[in-house]
Amino acid sequence: MAGWFARSSTLARHLARTSSMTSPAAGGCLSSIRRHGTLKAGDTVLSPTDDPYRHQIAPMSKTLRVVPRYYNEWMETVIEEVSVAVLFGKEKKRNEGCGFCRRGGMKKELDFPGGKVMFVPEMNFLPGSTSERINCYCVLDDNGQTFSKSKFQELSKEDAVKMYIDMVTLQVMDTIFYEAQRQGRISFYLTSIGEEAINVASAAALKIDDIVFPQYREPGVLLWRGFTLQEFANQCFGNKLDYGKGRQMPIHYGSNRLNYYTVSSPIATQIPHAVGAAYSLKMDGKKACTITYFGDGGTSEGDFHAALNFAAVMEVPVIFFCRNNGWAISTPTTEQFRSDGAVVRGQAYGIHSIRIDGNDALAVYSAVHAAREMAIRESRPILIEALTYRVGHHSTSDDSTKYRSTDEIEHWRTARDPVSKFRKWVEGNGWWSDVAEEEHRNNTRKELLRAIQMAERTQKPSLSELFTDVYDQVPRNLQEQERTLREIIKKNPNDYPSDVPV
């Protein structure tokens, strides 16, 4: 209490000078002293009967002393802070009593940068998470029927059929390229099995001017935009027709023509890039947005958090699309989150967020369509968390049965298959049939096998392409590296691929 006496002496003298009435009245409070009297040594002002605190003028140099009937150090500190503001009249318009006077009420709010913050006398820590999880938006049940009173963006027959055709094409492509890798014809592959609705339906809700920053499990977005099976094959086989000139791993697609940035393996690096591009769209006044895809594991990267904060503060038109497929390679979401998934992380950064059923093509299409409109019209970021499941292995380098049960995989492959669910809805509208299904699958398989044969026969890029497309003029050190490499190949020709032109 000694420290309180010392800090309060100035306040007491100030109050004594500025007060002009005769004596304090019982039932008053600190701010009442101005109205009811002048300080005298030993004077006491009692609070109302329902307040366990009273305020006393200590008989020593007119210092001010706060004496709670039930002493509490934390309460004394709060009384001190609130009383300082009251005694100097800084908040007198909003506060007609001291911090704990029930009649006047405590100071209601703090005008702090970013908005006003309400004061409360209770000490409450926010819970780390709540038992009630965020709801998941869906339109179709597992039988392909729309739920009663469900609200979704209407689809034309043409768009619905194209969406389903591309989902089937993606399935066939994944199966054949996976087999090609197992045969040793390509070095690596990664499937999108179980996530076809996320790929195609999200792409269908975008416009060609919208810029895509993928992770690596979104080839269906390219497929929707017009990337051909031959272009997919050229990239996977790394021939001279590959836009990356054979310098990337298989499945690292990219297309300037289709506004699809090249896949980059490091996790989450594409997320801040998408925000920067969205900022440029905003500055240029373009009626377009960016979208970036990432998995649940990507939300644990620093790039994710930096990007969300930057997007929220700068108010840029970007859609963050999280494919929460249950597994970050072998790490389950139970070890990835203590929060309720990714959707609440958007809220934490002040971003409009929604959780959707990623295996429901209509829900994905509707959510991305609405998110795009909001992002562009209001110039704001949107986060979408799509709950789905990675039915395939993480990649051809992975065996997922080592860390999850085959029963779990089979359940999602059959009961929750997004392609089958959407087919039921399309067929229910009379837009598809078994005959059309068989014909499309057979034709797609034949076309892809021809594309693979052509990609295999096409010449590889020249060795010199290893050193191009970084600098306008190849610097001296890279010229020296190229000369050295050619000399080594000439001395050891059997150690290098014979189909690469030197």
N, C-alpha and C positions, 0 to 999 in steps of 0.2 A: 504493500500500500504506500510505502514511502515514496516510491517513484511516481505514483499517481499524484501525491501531494505536490511534489516539485513541478510536475508538468501542468498542474491545475492552477498554480498561483497567479499566473498571468491572466488566465480566464476569469478568475474570481475578481481581480482588480478591474478588469474590463467590464465585468457585469456590474460591479459596485458603482462604477462611474456612470454607466448608461441607464441604470434602473432609477426610478424616481418616486415610486409609490411607497406606502408606509410599512407594510409588513407582509410576510408570506402568509398564505392561507393553507390550512390543512387540506389534504386531498389534491394539492398541486403537483407540479413536476418541475424539472430544470427550466424548460422554456417558460413556465408560469412565473418564474421569479421576475422576469421583465415586467410582467403585467401586475404582480401583486406586491412588490416591495423591494427594499434595498437590503443588501447583504449585511448581517451583523454576526459577529463571532458567536457561535453556538446555535444560530438559527437552524431549524430543521424543517424540511418540507416533505410531508408524507405523500406517497403515491396513493392512488385509489385502493380500496380494500382488497381488490382481486389481484393486485400487483405485489409480488413478494419483495419488492425493492423500495427503499426510501433514500432520499438525498439529504445530506446533512452538511451544514457549513461548519467546518472544524474550527475550534477556538485557537488557531495558531496562524497569525499573519493573514487572516482572511483567505486561507487556502480552501479549495473546494474538495470535498470528500464524498465519495459514493459508498454507502454502507448497505450492502444487501443483507436482508434478514437471514438468508441462507447463502453463505458466501460461496461463490464459484468464480475461479480465476478467469475462465474463458468468458463468462458473462461480463466480468468487470472490464475486460479488454474491449468488448463490443460497446458497452455503455460509454467508455472513454471516447472511442472513435465517433460514435453518433453524437455524443454531447458536444464535441468540439465544433461540429458543423452547426448544431443548434445554437450554441452560445454566441457564435460569431454571426448568426443570422444568415448563413449561406444558403440554407434550404427552407427559410421560414415560410415561404409561400406554400410549400408542399408538406411541411411538417409542423404540426401544431403541438407536438409533445416530444419528449425525449425518446430514446430508442425503445424503451419498454413500457411506455405509458399506454395503457389499454384505451384510455379515453381519446387521446390524440392519434395513436397508432405510430408505428415506426416509419422511418423514411421509406417510401414505397419503392424507389428505383434508383439506379445509377445510370446516368447518361454517359455511356462508354462507347468508344469507337466501334461501329458495327451495329449499334442499336441499344436500346434501353434494357437494363437487366434488373429484374425485381429482387428486392431484399426480402429475406425471410429470417426469423429468429431461430429456426431449427437447423441443426447440422445434418444434412442428408447427402450421402454419397450415391451417385448414380450407379445402378446395377451394371455389372459387366455384360449381362445378357438377360433376356426375359424368357420365361418358360413358353410363352406363346410365340410361335414362329410367324414370319411374314407370309401372307397368303400367296398362292401361285395362280396366276391368270391362265385359264384354259378355255377352249371352245368345244373341242371334240372329246367324246369319251372313247374308250378302247374299241368300241364297235363302229367308230366313225360317225356317230350321231351327235348333233349339236346339243349342248345342254340347254335346258329350259331357261329362257330369258338371257341367254348369252349374247353379248354384244361383240361384233367383229366387223372388220372391213370387208365389204362385199367383193367377191372375185368374179371376173367374167369367165365364161367357159374357156375362151382361148388361153387366158393366163393360168387358170386352174389345170388345164390339160398339159400345158407346157411345164408347169411346176412338177407335175407328177412324172412326166416323161424324163425330165432332167434328174429327178431323184432316182429313178430306175437306172438311167444311164450311169450315174455316179456309182451305184451298187455294182453294176457290171464292170465298170472300169476298175474299181477297187479289187474285185475278184481276180481279174485277168492280170493286172500289173503285179499283184501280190504273188501270183503263180509264176510270173516272169522272173521275179526276184529270187524265188525259191529254186528256179531252174538255172540261176547264175547269169541271166541275160542282162539284168541291171543290178546295181550294187546295193540299193536301199529302196524301201517303200514304206508308206504310212497311210493307213486307210481312214475313212470317215464313217465306217459302218456304225449305225445307230444315231448318227448326227446329220442325216441327209436333210431333214426338215430345217434345221438351223441354217445349213448351207444355202439351200435353194430358196426357201421362203423369205429369208432375210434379204437375199439379193433381189427377189422379185419386188420387194417394197421400196427399193432404191431407184435412183435415176442414174443414167450413164455418166452424168457430170459429177456424181458423188464419188469421192476418192476412197479407195479401200486399202487399209493397212492390215494384212492378214497375219495370223500366226503361222500355222502350217497345215491345219486341218480344215481348210475352206476352199478346196478346188471347185466345189459346186457353185461358188459365187462367180468364178471365171467361166464355168460351163454355161451358166445362165446368161452371161454377158456376150457369149459368142466364141469363146475359146474352143477350137476344134479338137477332136480326138487326136488328129495328127500333130497338133501343136503340143498337146500333153505328152505324146510319145517322143517327140523330138527333144523335149526337155529331159525326160527320164533317161533317154539314151545318150544325151549330151553330144549330139552331132552338130554339124556346122549351121544347121537351120535353127538350132536352139538360140533363143534370144539372149541367153546368158553366155553363149559361146563355150559351153561345156565347163564353165568354171564353178558351177554350183553342184551340190548334191542333187540327186533326183528328188522330185516333188517341191523344189524351191522355184515355183513358178513366178512369173511376173509379166506384165503387159502394159506398156505405155499407152497403147491404143485403147485399152479397156480401163484405164485409170486404176490399175491394180499393182500396187507396189510389190517388188520382189520379196519373197519370203526370206526371213533371216532366222537362223536357228536359235541364237541366244534369246532366252525367254524375256518377254515384256519390253524389249528395246523398241518395238514399233509403236508402243502406246504414246509416249511423248511426241513421237514424230507426227502422229495423227492430230494431236492437239496443235502443234505448230502449223500444220497445213490448214487446219480449221481456222486458225487465227488469220492466216493469209487470205482465206476465202472471205472472212468477215471484213478485213481491211479493203479488199477489192470490191465489196458489195455484191458478191456472187450469191445467187439463190441455190446454194448447194451446201452439202455438209460432208464431213468425213466419218468413216466408221472404222473402228479397229476391233479385231477379234483377239481373244486370249482365253486361256483356260483358268481353272480355279487356282492352279499353282502360280500363275502369273500375278495374282493379287497379293502374293507375299513378297514380290520384288519391289525395290525402292522406286523403280521407274513408274510402276502403277500409281503409287501414292503421289509422287511428284506431278504426274500427268493430271490426275484428278484435281489436285489443288490448283494447278495452273489453269486448267479449263474452267473451273468454277470461278476463280477470281477474274479471269479475262473474259468470261462469258462468251465462249466460242461454240459454234455449231458442230459438235462432235457426238457420235454415239459410241459409248463403250459397251461392247457386247461380250459378256463373260459366258463362255461355254462351261458351265459347272457339270462336268461329266463324271464326277465321283472319284476320279483318280488322277493324280499328277504323277504319271508313270506308276510307281508302286506306292505312292503316298496317298492314303485315303483322305477324304475331306475331314474326317474326324480328327486327323492329325494336322490338318491345314488351317482349320478355323477354331476359334473359341467363340467368335461372334456367330450370328445367324447368317452364315454364308457371305456372299459378296454384296448382296443388295443393301445391307445396312452400312457398308463402307461408303457407298455413294451418298447416303444420307449424312454421314459424318462430315463429308466435304461440302454439304449444301447443294447436292445434285439430285434432281428428280430421278427416281429409281423405281424399277418394277421387276418383279419376279414372274417368270412365265414358264409354261410347260414347253420345253425345248423339243419334245417329241410330237407336238401338235402343230402342224404346218399352218393352220389358220390362226392360231394364237401368235406364232412367230411373225407371220405376215402382218397381222393387225397391229402388234406392238411396235414393230419397226416402222410401219407406215405412220403411226401416230407420233413416234419418237422423232422421225425425220421432220414432220410438219412443225412440231414444237421447237426442235433445234434450230430450224431455219427462221421461222416466224418470230420466235422470242430470243434468238441468238443465245442459246443456253446448251450446256452439255446434258446428256441423258445417259443413265446407266441401265442396261438390261442384263439381268441374270437369268439364263435359260437352264433349267434343270433337265439334264439328259443323262445319257450313259454311253461310255465308250465300249461298244461291244467287242471290237477287235483288240488285238494286242496294241500296245503303245506304238510300236513300229516293228519292222522285221527283225530288229535287234532285241526284241523283248518276248518273254513268255509269261503272259499275265496269269496263267494258272498257278504260278508259283506264289502269288500273293492274294488271289481271290478264287472263290469256288466256281466250279463249272456250272453248278445249279443257278448261281446268281447271274452268270453270263447268259445262260440259256433262257432264263425268265425274261430278261430285257430284250433278248434277240427275238423272242416269239410274242409274248404278251404285250410288250411295249414298243414294238417295231413301228417307227414313224411312217415308213413307206406303206405298210399294210393298212395302217389307220387312215391315211389320207386317200388311199385307193378306195376304201369303202365309202368315203364321203363322195368322191368323184363318181364312182359307179352309182351311188344312190341318186345322183343328179342325172343319170342317164348319159354321162359323157365318156364312159370307158367300158370296155368289155374284155372277156377272156381272150378273144381273138386278137384284139388290139394289143393286149399284153404280150402274148406269145410272139407276135410279129415284131414288136418293138425290141424285145429282148434278143431275138435272133439276129435282127438287123444290126443292132448295136454291137453284139459280139463279133460279127463278121467284119464290120467296119473297123473296129479296134484292132483285130488281128492283122488286117491289112496295114493299118497305120504302124503297128509294131514292126512288121516285116520291112516296110519302107524306111522307118527310122533306123533299123539295124544296118541297112544297106547304104545309108547316106554317110558320106565321108565325115570324119571327125574334124574339128577346127584345127587350124594350123598352130604349130608350136608358138609362133610369134604372138598369137592372141593372148598368151599368158601375161604379156607385158603392156597391153594396150588398154585404152578406155579409163585410165586413171589420170594421166597427165596429157595436156594438149601436145606437148613435145616430150618424148620419152627422155628422161634424165640420164646422165652419163652412168650413174651406178646401175640402173636397170639395163642399160645397153651392155655393160660389162657382165652382168649376171646372165643375160641371154647368150653371149659368146661362150661363157664358161659352160653353161648347160649343153650347148650344142657340141662342144668338144668332148664332154663326158659321154653323151649319147653316142657319138662317133666311135669312142673307144670301147663302149660297152653296149652295143646295139641290142643284145638279147635281154637286157634288163629293163627295156622300155617298150611300150606298146608299139607294135609294128603298123597299126592303122592310123597313127597320128602323123600327119605330114610334117616333116622337119624342114 
